[in-house]
Amino acid sequence: MSKPKVAIVLGSDSDYPVIQDMIRILQQFEIQHEITVSSAHRSPDRTHRYAVTLEDRGVQVVIACAGAAAHLAGVLASHTILPVIGVPIDSSPLQGLDALLSTSMMPAGVPVATMGIGKAGASNAAVLAAQILARNDPDLSTRLREYKKQLADKVEERDRELKKSRNA
Ligand code: RP5
C-alpha cells in the first residue's frame, strides 16, 4: 500500500461518524489517507509526537477535526509547514460555534484553512485536500473536474424534476 498523502486527525473517536462523507470522497478520488485519534488537550504529548512525523512520512495535507474548544488544528499547524485544514465538529452544547471560532481565529503566521461546521465542512475538507494535491497530479485534476461536473449536472436534474412536479 502506498504512503498516505492526507493525514486525518480526530480529537475523539466520537467525531468519526461526522467524517464519513469525507472518507467516501477521499476514496472516490483515490487519495491514500490515514486516520488517527489524538487530542490537543487530553493527549498533548501524543499530538506533538504525531505532528512532527508528518513531513518525513510524505504526508502532504493534514485535516484536523475537533469539537468544543477545538485547538487540535492549530496545535498541529504550529508543528508543521504542511497545509492544515480544520473541521469544526458540532459535538458541544454550542453546536460547533465554539469549535468554529477556536479553529479559525488563529494568530498571524499560523494559518488553519477552516471549513464550515459539521458534515458539510468535513466533505469540503476532502475536496480542498484533493484540490491541493491536484496541483501536482493531472489524473486527480481530471477526477476533480468530473466531480464538479457531476455537481452541476445534479442541479440541472433537480431543476427538471421540480419543474416536472409543478406541471404535474
Ligand atoms: C473534542 O471534544 C472532540 O473532538 C469531540 O468533538 C469532543 C467530545 O469528545 P468526547 O468527550 O466524545 O471524547 O475534543
Backbone and ligand atoms as CSV (ligand in chain L), in Angstrom:
chain,resi,resn,atom,element,x,y,z
A,1,MET,N,N,0.841,-1.210,0.000
A,1,MET,CA,C,0.000,0.000,0.000
A,1,MET,C,C,0.874,1.256,0.000
A,2,SER,N,N,0.493,2.264,-0.821
A,2,SER,CA,C,1.330,3.459,-0.865
A,2,SER,C,C,1.122,4.323,0.383
A,3,LYS,N,N,2.041,5.252,0.561
A,3,LYS,CA,C,2.030,6.072,1.771
A,3,LYS,C,C,0.853,7.028,1.776
A,4,PRO,N,N,0.284,7.329,2.951
A,4,PRO,CA,C,-0.831,8.279,2.992
A,4,PRO,C,C,-0.386,9.688,2.612
A,5,LYS,N,N,-1.195,10.328,1.764
A,5,LYS,CA,C,-0.918,11.726,1.397
A,5,LYS,C,C,-1.687,12.680,2.293
A,6,VAL,N,N,-2.808,12.186,2.832
A,6,VAL,CA,C,-3.633,13.013,3.719
A,6,VAL,C,C,-3.671,12.355,5.089
A,7,ALA,N,N,-3.391,13.147,6.120
A,7,ALA,CA,C,-3.497,12.663,7.498
A,7,ALA,C,C,-4.723,13.312,8.135
A,8,ILE,N,N,-5.676,12.479,8.521
A,8,ILE,CA,C,-6.876,12.976,9.211
A,8,ILE,C,C,-6.668,12.738,10.701
A,9,VAL,N,N,-6.829,13.791,11.491
A,9,VAL,CA,C,-6.681,13.649,12.943
A,9,VAL,C,C,-8.014,14.026,13.579
A,10,LEU,N,N,-8.502,13.154,14.461
A,10,LEU,CA,C,-9.765,13.395,15.163
A,10,LEU,C,C,-9.471,13.671,16.634
A,11,GLY,N,N,-10.160,14.655,17.187
A,11,GLY,CA,C,-9.993,14.938,18.619
A,11,GLY,C,C,-10.537,13.826,19.487
A,12,SER,N,N,-11.481,13.055,18.930
A,12,SER,CA,C,-12.071,11.931,19.661
A,12,SER,C,C,-12.653,10.955,18.663
A,13,ASP,N,N,-12.730,9.687,19.070
A,13,ASP,CA,C,-13.406,8.717,18.199
A,13,ASP,C,C,-14.877,9.076,18.032
A,14,SER,N,N,-15.426,9.872,18.942
A,14,SER,CA,C,-16.838,10.285,18.813
A,14,SER,C,C,-17.042,11.222,17.619
A,15,ASP,N,N,-15.965,11.757,17.050
A,15,ASP,CA,C,-16.068,12.605,15.845
A,15,ASP,C,C,-16.190,11.768,14.560
A,16,TYR,N,N,-15.897,10.470,14.670
A,16,TYR,CA,C,-15.798,9.620,13.474
A,16,TYR,C,C,-17.070,9.610,12.614
A,17,PRO,N,N,-18.265,9.500,13.226
A,17,PRO,CA,C,-19.474,9.481,12.365
A,17,PRO,C,C,-19.620,10.732,11.491
A,18,VAL,N,N,-19.117,11.856,11.959
A,18,VAL,CA,C,-19.287,13.126,11.210
A,18,VAL,C,C,-18.438,13.136,9.939
A,19,ILE,N,N,-17.391,12.323,9.879
A,19,ILE,CA,C,-16.455,12.423,8.737
A,19,ILE,C,C,-16.654,11.320,7.692
A,20,GLN,N,N,-17.791,10.642,7.747
A,20,GLN,CA,C,-17.997,9.522,6.805
A,20,GLN,C,C,-17.978,9.970,5.339
A,21,ASP,N,N,-18.582,11.121,5.061
A,21,ASP,CA,C,-18.569,11.600,3.666
A,21,ASP,C,C,-17.161,12.044,3.248
A,22,MET,N,N,-16.402,12.572,4.215
A,22,MET,CA,C,-15.003,12.942,3.919
A,22,MET,C,C,-14.232,11.709,3.444
A,23,ILE,N,N,-14.404,10.614,4.155
A,23,ILE,CA,C,-13.694,9.377,3.799
A,23,ILE,C,C,-14.150,8.892,2.422
A,24,ARG,N,N,-15.467,8.946,2.205
A,24,ARG,CA,C,-16.021,8.492,0.918
A,24,ARG,C,C,-15.434,9.312,-0.243
A,25,ILE,N,N,-15.340,10.627,-0.051
A,25,ILE,CA,C,-14.822,11.493,-1.123
A,25,ILE,C,C,-13.335,11.210,-1.375
A,26,LEU,N,N,-12.569,11.039,-0.303
A,26,LEU,CA,C,-11.137,10.725,-0.494
A,26,LEU,C,C,-10.979,9.402,-1.238
A,27,GLN,N,N,-11.835,8.428,-0.900
A,27,GLN,CA,C,-11.772,7.133,-1.592
A,27,GLN,C,C,-12.144,7.300,-3.061
A,28,GLN,N,N,-13.181,8.115,-3.298
A,28,GLN,CA,C,-13.626,8.363,-4.679
A,28,GLN,C,C,-12.505,8.985,-5.512
A,29,PHE,N,N,-11.707,9.851,-4.869
A,29,PHE,CA,C,-10.589,10.481,-5.577
A,29,PHE,C,C,-9.311,9.627,-5.547
A,30,GLU,N,N,-9.413,8.450,-4.937
A,30,GLU,CA,C,-8.269,7.518,-4.830
A,30,GLU,C,C,-7.087,8.155,-4.112
A,31,ILE,N,N,-7.393,8.864,-3.030
A,31,ILE,CA,C,-6.343,9.514,-2.238
A,31,ILE,C,C,-6.064,8.674,-0.986
A,32,GLN,N,N,-4.824,8.218,-0.880
A,32,GLN,CA,C,-4.436,7.437,0.300
A,32,GLN,C,C,-4.483,8.329,1.535
A,33,HIS,N,N,-5.069,7.819,2.612
A,33,HIS,CA,C,-5.169,8.622,3.830
A,33,HIS,C,C,-5.067,7.729,5.056
A,34,GLU,N,N,-4.774,8.352,6.169
A,34,GLU,CA,C,-4.776,7.634,7.440
A,34,GLU,C,C,-5.621,8.426,8.431
A,35,ILE,N,N,-6.159,7.738,9.415
A,35,ILE,CA,C,-6.999,8.392,10.421
A,35,ILE,C,C,-6.429,8.076,11.800
A,36,THR,N,N,-6.224,9.126,12.590
A,36,THR,CA,C,-5.621,8.963,13.917
A,36,THR,C,C,-6.440,9.758,14.929
A,37,VAL,N,N,-6.635,9.193,16.095
A,37,VAL,CA,C,-7.282,9.939,17.178
A,37,VAL,C,C,-6.192,10.494,18.080
A,38,SER,N,N,-6.214,11.794,18.262
A,38,SER,CA,C,-5.265,12.432,19.185
A,38,SER,C,C,-5.874,13.760,19.615
A,39,SER,N,N,-5.763,14.066,20.885
A,39,SER,CA,C,-6.416,15.269,21.402
A,39,SER,C,C,-5.384,16.315,21.811
A,40,ALA,N,N,-5.630,17.555,21.368
A,40,ALA,CA,C,-4.713,18.645,21.749
A,40,ALA,C,C,-4.697,18.845,23.259
A,41,HIS,N,N,-5.826,18.581,23.893
A,41,HIS,CA,C,-5.939,18.857,25.333
A,41,HIS,C,C,-5.708,17.617,26.194
A,42,ARG,N,N,-6.267,16.474,25.746
A,42,ARG,CA,C,-6.185,15.280,26.585
A,42,ARG,C,C,-4.887,14.502,26.372
A,43,SER,N,N,-4.318,14.611,25.175
A,43,SER,CA,C,-3.059,13.885,24.903
A,43,SER,C,C,-2.099,14.808,24.152
A,44,PRO,N,N,-1.680,15.908,24.800
A,44,PRO,CA,C,-0.844,16.886,24.097
A,44,PRO,C,C,0.495,16.313,23.626
A,45,ASP,N,N,1.088,15.423,24.425
A,45,ASP,CA,C,2.392,14.859,24.027
A,45,ASP,C,C,2.249,13.976,22.789
A,46,ARG,N,N,1.192,13.170,22.777
A,46,ARG,CA,C,0.930,12.301,21.612
A,46,ARG,C,C,0.685,13.149,20.365
A,47,THR,N,N,-0.066,14.229,20.514
A,47,THR,CA,C,-0.372,15.096,19.366
A,47,THR,C,C,0.916,15.720,18.830
A,48,HIS,N,N,1.776,16.148,19.718
A,48,HIS,CA,C,3.063,16.728,19.303
A,48,HIS,C,C,3.924,15.680,18.589
A,49,ARG,N,N,4.023,14.490,19.185
A,49,ARG,CA,C,4.841,13.425,18.576
A,49,ARG,C,C,4.335,13.084,17.185
A,50,TYR,N,N,3.018,13.025,17.030
A,50,TYR,CA,C,2.418,12.686,15.732
A,50,TYR,C,C,2.703,13.789,14.703
A,51,ALA,N,N,2.521,15.040,15.133
A,51,ALA,CA,C,2.670,16.171,14.205
A,51,ALA,C,C,4.072,16.221,13.601
A,52,VAL,N,N,5.082,15.929,14.408
A,52,VAL,CA,C,6.452,16.083,13.898
A,52,VAL,C,C,6.887,14.932,12.981
A,53,THR,N,N,6.070,13.890,12.865
A,53,THR,CA,C,6.412,12.806,11.918
A,53,THR,C,C,5.866,13.069,10.521
A,54,LEU,N,N,4.910,13.984,10.394
A,54,LEU,CA,C,4.100,14.068,9.177
A,54,LEU,C,C,4.925,14.314,7.918
A,55,GLU,N,N,5.783,15.329,7.948
A,55,GLU,CA,C,6.528,15.697,6.735
A,55,GLU,C,C,7.464,14.570,6.306
A,56,ASP,N,N,8.166,13.961,7.253
A,56,ASP,CA,C,9.119,12.896,6.914
A,56,ASP,C,C,8.420,11.675,6.335
A,57,ARG,N,N,7.157,11.480,6.700
A,57,ARG,CA,C,6.417,10.313,6.204
A,57,ARG,C,C,5.754,10.569,4.856
A,58,GLY,N,N,5.919,11.770,4.303
A,58,GLY,CA,C,5.388,12.046,2.967
A,58,GLY,C,C,3.953,12.547,2.948
A,59,VAL,N,N,3.386,12.808,4.121
A,59,VAL,CA,C,2.037,13.391,4.174
A,59,VAL,C,C,2.105,14.784,3.557
A,60,GLN,N,N,1.059,15.137,2.797
A,60,GLN,CA,C,1.076,16.457,2.133
A,60,GLN,C,C,0.013,17.415,2.645
A,61,VAL,N,N,-1.074,16.862,3.169
A,61,VAL,CA,C,-2.151,17.710,3.702
A,61,VAL,C,C,-2.645,17.084,5.003
A,62,VAL,N,N,-2.915,17.941,5.990
A,62,VAL,CA,C,-3.457,17.479,7.273
A,62,VAL,C,C,-4.888,17.982,7.394
A,63,ILE,N,N,-5.799,17.117,7.821
A,63,ILE,CA,C,-7.169,17.541,8.130
A,63,ILE,C,C,-7.408,17.253,9.607
A,64,ALA,N,N,-7.671,18.299,10.374
A,64,ALA,CA,C,-7.890,18.135,11.815
A,64,ALA,C,C,-9.352,18.407,12.137
A,65,CYS,N,N,-9.990,17.453,12.798
A,65,CYS,CA,C,-11.427,17.556,13.097
A,65,CYS,C,C,-11.602,17.496,14.609
A,66,ALA,N,N,-12.199,18.543,15.172
A,66,ALA,CA,C,-12.396,18.528,16.623
A,66,ALA,C,C,-13.559,19.436,16.986
A,67,GLY,N,N,-14.158,19.112,18.120
A,67,GLY,CA,C,-15.280,19.902,18.594
A,67,GLY,C,C,-14.932,20.644,19.872
A,68,ALA,N,N,-15.910,21.385,20.391
A,68,ALA,CA,C,-15.781,22.170,21.640
A,68,ALA,C,C,-14.672,23.222,21.506
A,69,ALA,N,N,-13.858,23.400,22.545
A,69,ALA,CA,C,-12.760,24.382,22.476
A,69,ALA,C,C,-11.640,23.761,21.650
A,70,ALA,N,N,-11.834,23.751,20.327
A,70,ALA,CA,C,-11.026,22.908,19.440
A,70,ALA,C,C,-9.686,23.562,19.103
A,71,HIS,N,N,-8.622,23.040,19.690
A,71,HIS,CA,C,-7.296,23.569,19.396
A,71,HIS,C,C,-6.436,22.595,18.593
A,72,LEU,N,N,-7.047,21.480,18.187
A,72,LEU,CA,C,-6.268,20.434,17.513
A,72,LEU,C,C,-5.624,20.934,16.215
A,73,ALA,N,N,-6.422,21.579,15.358
A,73,ALA,CA,C,-5.875,22.041,14.071
A,73,ALA,C,C,-4.758,23.057,14.301
A,74,GLY,N,N,-4.978,23.974,15.220
A,74,GLY,CA,C,-3.975,24.999,15.490
A,74,GLY,C,C,-2.688,24.429,16.052
A,75,VAL,N,N,-2.827,23.465,16.939
A,75,VAL,CA,C,-1.619,22.852,17.521
A,75,VAL,C,C,-0.848,22.093,16.446
A,76,LEU,N,N,-1.568,21.337,15.611
A,76,LEU,CA,C,-0.875,20.626,14.521
A,76,LEU,C,C,-0.184,21.630,13.596
A,77,ALA,N,N,-0.885,22.719,13.273
A,77,ALA,CA,C,-0.304,23.738,12.378
A,77,ALA,C,C,0.935,24.378,12.986
A,78,SER,N,N,0.987,24.409,14.302
A,78,SER,CA,C,2.146,25.032,14.956
A,78,SER,C,C,3.398,24.160,14.847
A,79,HIS,N,N,3.203,22.865,14.503
A,79,HIS,CA,C,4.338,21.935,14.461
A,79,HIS,C,C,4.747,21.532,13.051
A,80,THR,N,N,4.092,22.087,12.022
A,80,THR,CA,C,4.393,21.635,10.657
A,80,THR,C,C,4.228,22.788,9.668
A,81,ILE,N,N,4.903,22.663,8.518
A,81,ILE,CA,C,4.655,23.636,7.451
A,81,ILE,C,C,3.684,23.059,6.409
A,82,LEU,N,N,3.144,21.866,6.658
A,82,LEU,CA,C,2.121,21.322,5.763
A,82,LEU,C,C,0.845,22.142,5.893
A,83,PRO,N,N,0.046,22.235,4.795
A,83,PRO,CA,C,-1.241,22.910,4.937
A,83,PRO,C,C,-2.153,22.118,5.876
A,84,VAL,N,N,-2.774,22.830,6.815
A,84,VAL,CA,C,-3.684,22.191,7.777
A,84,VAL,C,C,-5.095,22.720,7.535
A,85,ILE,N,N,-6.013,21.795,7.299
A,85,ILE,CA,C,-7.426,22.128,7.118
A,85,ILE,C,C,-8.142,21.758,8.416
A,86,GLY,N,N,-8.909,22.690,8.947
A,86,GLY,CA,C,-9.620,22.426,10.203
A,86,GLY,C,C,-11.105,22.209,9.950
A,87,VAL,N,N,-11.667,21.213,10.619
A,87,VAL,CA,C,-13.117,20.972,10.537
A,87,VAL,C,C,-13.703,21.082,11.942
A,88,PRO,N,N,-14.502,22.124,12.190
A,88,PRO,CA,C,-15.154,22.248,13.499
A,88,PRO,C,C,-16.309,21.238,13.601
A,89,ILE,N,N,-16.269,20.415,14.629
A,89,ILE,CA,C,-17.294,19.369,14.787
A,89,ILE,C,C,-18.395,19.862,15.733
A,90,ASP,N,N,-19.628,19.581,15.349
A,90,ASP,CA,C,-20.778,20.064,16.139
A,90,ASP,C,C,-21.116,19.080,17.259
A,91,SER,N,N,-20.201,18.944,18.203
A,91,SER,CA,C,-20.369,17.943,19.266
A,91,SER,C,C,-20.677,18.559,20.629
A,92,SER,N,N,-20.705,19.870,20.715
A,92,SER,CA,C,-20.830,20.510,22.024
A,92,SER,C,C,-22.204,21.147,22.197
A,93,PRO,N,N,-22.510,21.625,23.381
A,93,PRO,CA,C,-23.792,22.333,23.569
A,93,PRO,C,C,-23.910,23.579,22.685
A,94,LEU,N,N,-22.788,24.116,22.216
A,94,LEU,CA,C,-22.826,25.289,21.325
A,94,LEU,C,C,-22.890,24.873,19.844
A,95,GLN,N,N,-23.033,23.575,19.617
A,95,GLN,CA,C,-23.250,23.017,18.266
A,95,GLN,C,C,-22.177,23.419,17.256
A,96,GLY,N,N,-20.942,23.512,17.741
A,96,GLY,CA,C,-19.818,23.730,16.836
A,96,GLY,C,C,-19.388,25.170,16.658
A,97,LEU,N,N,-20.193,26.097,17.182
A,97,LEU,CA,C,-19.801,27.508,17.045
A,97,LEU,C,C,-18.507,27.776,17.822
A,98,ASP,N,N,-18.377,27.139,18.976
A,98,ASP,CA,C,-17.146,27.247,19.766
A,98,ASP,C,C,-15.954,26.707,18.971
A,99,ALA,N,N,-16.156,25.534,18.335
A,99,ALA,CA,C,-15.064,24.917,17.563
A,99,ALA,C,C,-14.725,25.748,16.324
A,100,LEU,N,N,-15.760,26.337,15.716
A,100,LEU,CA,C,-15.515,27.182,14.526
A,100,LEU,C,C,-14.599,28.350,14.890
A,101,LEU,N,N,-14.908,29.011,15.989
A,101,LEU,CA,C,-14.096,30.174,16.377
A,101,LEU,C,C,-12.704,29.746,16.837
A,102,SER,N,N,-12.627,28.681,17.621
A,102,SER,CA,C,-11.301,28.307,18.136
A,102,SER,C,C,-10.424,27.695,17.049
A,103,THR,N,N,-11.034,27.163,15.998
A,103,THR,CA,C,-10.232,26.631,14.883
A,103,THR,C,C,-9.810,27.740,13.919
A,104,SER,N,N,-10.708,28.686,13.691
A,104,SER,CA,C,-10.429,29.684,12.646
A,104,SER,C,C,-9.615,30.886,13.131
A,105,MET,N,N,-9.786,31.280,14.379
A,105,MET,CA,C,-9.211,32.560,14.822
A,105,MET,C,C,-7.763,32.394,15.270
A,106,MET,N,N,-6.936,31.968,14.319
A,106,MET,CA,C,-5.526,31.720,14.617
A,106,MET,C,C,-4.717,33.013,14.595
A,107,PRO,N,N,-3.668,33.080,15.396
A,107,PRO,CA,C,-2.804,34.253,15.330
A,107,PRO,C,C,-2.057,34.305,13.994
A,108,ALA,N,N,-1.674,35.501,13.570
A,108,ALA,CA,C,-0.968,35.673,12.299
A,108,ALA,C,C,0.284,34.802,12.260
A,109,GLY,N,N,0.475,34.128,11.146
A,109,GLY,CA,C,1.673,33.305,10.972
A,109,GLY,C,C,1.410,31.813,11.089
A,110,VAL,N,N,0.262,31.447,11.652
A,110,VAL,CA,C,-0.050,30.019,11.827
A,110,VAL,C,C,-1.458,29.752,11.287
A,111,PRO,N,N,-1.577,29.662,9.938
A,111,PRO,CA,C,-2.925,29.531,9.371
A,111,PRO,C,C,-3.526,28.140,9.515
A,112,VAL,N,N,-4.844,28.122,9.688
A,112,VAL,CA,C,-5.629,26.891,9.565
A,112,VAL,C,C,-6.749,27.203,8.571
A,113,ALA,N,N,-6.815,26.440,7.500
A,113,ALA,CA,C,-7.877,26.637,6.499
A,113,ALA,C,C,-9.155,26.029,7.076
A,114,THR,N,N,-9.994,26.875,7.630
A,114,THR,CA,C,-11.130,26.367,8.411
A,114,THR,C,C,-12.378,26.203,7.547
A,115,MET,N,N,-12.952,25.015,7.629
A,115,MET,CA,C,-14.178,24.697,6.889
A,115,MET,C,C,-15.394,25.077,7.730
A,116,GLY,N,N,-16.570,24.895,7.136
A,116,GLY,CA,C,-17.804,25.093,7.882
A,116,GLY,C,C,-17.977,23.995,8.928
A,117,ILE,N,N,-18.974,24.185,9.785
A,117,ILE,CA,C,-19.203,23.246,10.896
A,117,ILE,C,C,-19.844,21.943,10.386
A,118,GLY,N,N,-19.332,20.822,10.899
A,118,GLY,CA,C,-20.024,19.544,10.747
A,118,GLY,C,C,-19.809,18.840,9.413
A,119,LYS,N,N,-20.838,18.066,9.007
A,119,LYS,CA,C,-20.677,17.139,7.869
A,119,LYS,C,C,-20.296,17.841,6.562
A,120,ALA,N,N,-20.926,18.991,6.274
A,120,ALA,CA,C,-20.594,19.687,5.021
A,120,ALA,C,C,-19.142,20.167,5.064
A,121,GLY,N,N,-18.718,20.671,6.208
A,121,GLY,CA,C,-17.327,21.107,6.366
A,121,GLY,C,C,-16.366,19.935,6.184
A,122,ALA,N,N,-16.748,18.780,6.705
A,122,ALA,CA,C,-15.900,17.587,6.565
A,122,ALA,C,C,-15.779,17.189,5.088
A,123,SER,N,N,-16.895,17.234,4.369
A,123,SER,CA,C,-16.851,16.916,2.929
A,123,SER,C,C,-15.962,17.917,2.199
A,124,ASN,N,N,-16.122,19.185,2.524
A,124,ASN,CA,C,-15.316,20.208,1.843
A,124,ASN,C,C,-13.835,20.076,2.148
A,125,ALA,N,N,-13.519,19.586,3.340
A,125,ALA,CA,C,-12.106,19.368,3.675
A,125,ALA,C,C,-11.491,18.353,2.725
A,126,ALA,N,N,-12.260,17.313,2.406
A,126,ALA,CA,C,-11.756,16.290,1.474
A,126,ALA,C,C,-11.572,16.887,0.082
A,127,VAL,N,N,-12.531,17.697,-0.349
A,127,VAL,CA,C,-12.431,18.293,-1.697
A,127,VAL,C,C,-11.262,19.272,-1.740
A,128,LEU,N,N,-11.112,20.082,-0.687
A,128,LEU,CA,C,-9.988,21.034,-0.671
A,128,LEU,C,C,-8.645,20.295,-0.655
A,129,ALA,N,N,-8.557,19.233,0.118
A,129,ALA,CA,C,-7.312,18.439,0.137
A,129,ALA,C,C,-7.026,17.916,-1.271
A,130,ALA,N,N,-8.065,17.440,-1.954
A,130,ALA,CA,C,-7.895,16.940,-3.329
A,130,ALA,C,C,-7.427,18.070,-4.246
A,131,GLN,N,N,-8.002,19.249,-4.064
A,131,GLN,CA,C,-7.613,20.382,-4.923
A,131,GLN,C,C,-6.149,20.773,-4.682
A,132,ILE,N,N,-5.686,20.691,-3.447
A,132,ILE,CA,C,-4.272,20.999,-3.151
A,132,ILE,C,C,-3.374,19.958,-3.822
A,133,LEU,N,N,-3.724,18.686,-3.635
A,133,LEU,CA,C,-2.896,17.605,-4.199
A,133,LEU,C,C,-2.930,17.619,-5.726
A,134,ALA,N,N,-4.038,18.088,-6.299
A,134,ALA,CA,C,-4.202,18.070,-7.760
A,134,ALA,C,C,-3.241,19.014,-8.471
A,135,ARG,N,N,-2.663,19.962,-7.748
A,135,ARG,CA,C,-1.716,20.879,-8.389
A,135,ARG,C,C,-0.547,20.116,-9.008
A,136,ASN,N,N,-0.204,18.961,-8.405
A,136,ASN,CA,C,0.904,18.156,-8.933
A,136,ASN,C,C,0.442,16.786,-9.418
A,137,ASP,N,N,-0.821,16.676,-9.793
A,137,ASP,CA,C,-1.348,15.357,-10.151
A,137,ASP,C,C,-2.441,15.534,-11.220
A,138,PRO,N,N,-2.063,15.440,-12.514
A,138,PRO,CA,C,-3.025,15.662,-13.591
A,138,PRO,C,C,-4.222,14.701,-13.545
A,139,ASP,N,N,-4.000,13.430,-13.140
A,139,ASP,CA,C,-5.123,12.480,-13.075
A,139,ASP,C,C,-6.137,12.920,-12.024
A,140,LEU,N,N,-5.623,13.391,-10.909
A,140,LEU,CA,C,-6.516,13.866,-9.846
A,140,LEU,C,C,-7.269,15.124,-10.307
A,141,SER,N,N,-6.581,15.985,-11.066
A,141,SER,CA,C,-7.254,17.170,-11.625
A,141,SER,C,C,-8.440,16.753,-12.484
A,142,THR,N,N,-8.238,15.730,-13.299
A,142,THR,CA,C,-9.325,15.231,-14.159
A,142,THR,C,C,-10.491,14.725,-13.305
A,143,ARG,N,N,-10.173,13.972,-12.240
A,143,ARG,CA,C,-11.240,13.445,-11.370
A,143,ARG,C,C,-11.994,14.595,-10.696
A,144,LEU,N,N,-11.271,15.649,-10.333
A,144,LEU,CA,C,-11.924,16.804,-9.694
A,144,LEU,C,C,-12.860,17.516,-10.666
A,145,ARG,N,N,-12.404,17.664,-11.916
A,145,ARG,CA,C,-13.266,18.322,-12.907
A,145,ARG,C,C,-14.534,17.513,-13.133
A,146,GLU,N,N,-14.402,16.203,-13.155
A,146,GLU,CA,C,-15.572,15.326,-13.328
A,146,GLU,C,C,-16.509,15.453,-12.111
A,147,TYR,N,N,-15.923,15.529,-10.916
A,147,TYR,CA,C,-16.718,15.687,-9.679
A,147,TYR,C,C,-17.537,16.975,-9.735
A,148,LYS,N,N,-16.897,18.072,-10.145
A,148,LYS,CA,C,-17.595,19.372,-10.231
A,148,LYS,C,C,-18.685,19.323,-11.303
A,149,LYS,N,N,-18.411,18.614,-12.399
A,149,LYS,CA,C,-19.404,18.484,-13.454
A,149,LYS,C,C,-20.622,17.715,-12.941
A,150,GLN,N,N,-20.357,16.663,-12.171
A,150,GLN,CA,C,-21.475,15.889,-11.601
A,150,GLN,C,C,-22.323,16.744,-10.668
A,151,LEU,N,N,-21.681,17.630,-9.896
A,151,LEU,CA,C,-22.439,18.535,-9.014
A,151,LEU,C,C,-23.371,19.412,-9.844
A,152,ALA,N,N,-22.816,19.974,-10.922
A,152,ALA,CA,C,-23.611,20.861,-11.774
A,152,ALA,C,C,-24.741,20.091,-12.470
A,153,ASP,N,N,-24.415,18.873,-12.942
A,153,ASP,CA,C,-25.441,18.048,-13.606
A,153,ASP,C,C,-26.596,17.766,-12.656
A,154,LYS,N,N,-26.257,17.510,-11.375
A,154,LYS,CA,C,-27.281,17.188,-10.376
A,154,LYS,C,C,-28.232,18.370,-10.167
A,155,VAL,N,N,-27.694,19.585,-10.205
A,155,VAL,CA,C,-28.550,20.769,-10.046
A,155,VAL,C,C,-29.542,20.841,-11.203
A,156,GLU,N,N,-29.050,20.594,-12.426
A,156,GLU,CA,C,-29.952,20.642,-13.598
A,156,GLU,C,C,-31.031,19.568,-13.507
A,157,GLU,N,N,-30.628,18.388,-13.037
A,157,GLU,CA,C,-31.585,17.289,-12.892
A,157,GLU,C,C,-32.672,17.667,-11.873
A,158,ARG,N,N,-32.250,18.264,-10.747
A,158,ARG,CA,C,-33.226,18.655,-9.722
A,158,ARG,C,C,-34.145,19.763,-10.244
A,159,ASP,N,N,-33.589,20.655,-11.036
A,159,ASP,CA,C,-34.397,21.724,-11.640
A,159,ASP,C,C,-35.464,21.114,-12.540
A,160,ARG,N,N,-35.039,20.147,-13.374
A,160,ARG,CA,C,-36.001,19.481,-14.281
A,160,ARG,C,C,-37.093,18.785,-13.482
A,161,GLU,N,N,-36.690,18.065,-12.395
A,161,GLU,CA,C,-37.670,17.317,-11.604
A,161,GLU,C,C,-38.648,18.259,-10.912
A,162,LEU,N,N,-38.128,19.385,-10.410
A,162,LEU,CA,C,-39.001,20.352,-9.734
A,162,LEU,C,C,-40.031,20.917,-10.710
A,163,LYS,N,N,-39.546,21.265,-11.904
A,163,LYS,CA,C,-40.448,21.835,-12.912
A,163,LYS,C,C,-41.515,20.810,-13.308
A,164,LYS,N,N,-41.048,19.537,-13.447
A,164,LYS,CA,C,-41.985,18.460,-13.833
A,164,LYS,C,C,-43.059,18.300,-12.753
A,165,SER,N,N,-42.638,18.311,-11.488
A,165,SER,CA,C,-43.611,18.104,-10.402
A,165,SER,C,C,-44.595,19.272,-10.293
A,166,ARG,N,N,-44.143,20.476,-10.640
A,166,ARG,CA,C,-45.041,21.636,-10.581
A,166,ARG,C,C,-46.048,21.624,-11.735
A,167,ASN,N,N,-45.650,20.967,-12.857
A,167,ASN,CA,C,-46.559,20.914,-14.008
A,167,ASN,C,C,-47.491,19.698,-13.954
A,168,ALA,N,N,-47.195,18.792,-13.009
A,168,ALA,CA,C,-47.990,17.553,-12.946
A,168,ALA,C,C,-49.413,17.814,-12.439
L,1,RP5,C1,C,-13.409,17.291,21.379
L,1,RP5,O1,O,-14.394,17.103,22.317
L,1,RP5,C2,C,-13.548,16.144,20.418
L,1,RP5,O2,O,-13.029,16.495,19.158
L,1,RP5,C3,C,-15.018,15.912,20.387
L,1,RP5,O3,O,-15.651,16.642,19.324
L,1,RP5,C4,C,-15.496,16.473,21.717
L,1,RP5,C5,C,-16.075,15.432,22.633
L,1,RP5,O4,O,-15.145,14.388,22.819
L,1,RP5,P1,P,-15.560,13.084,23.671
L,1,RP5,O5,O,-15.883,13.540,25.046
L,1,RP5,O6,O,-16.751,12.459,22.981
L,1,RP5,O7,O,-14.346,12.177,23.596
L,1,RP5,O8,O,-12.137,17.323,21.941
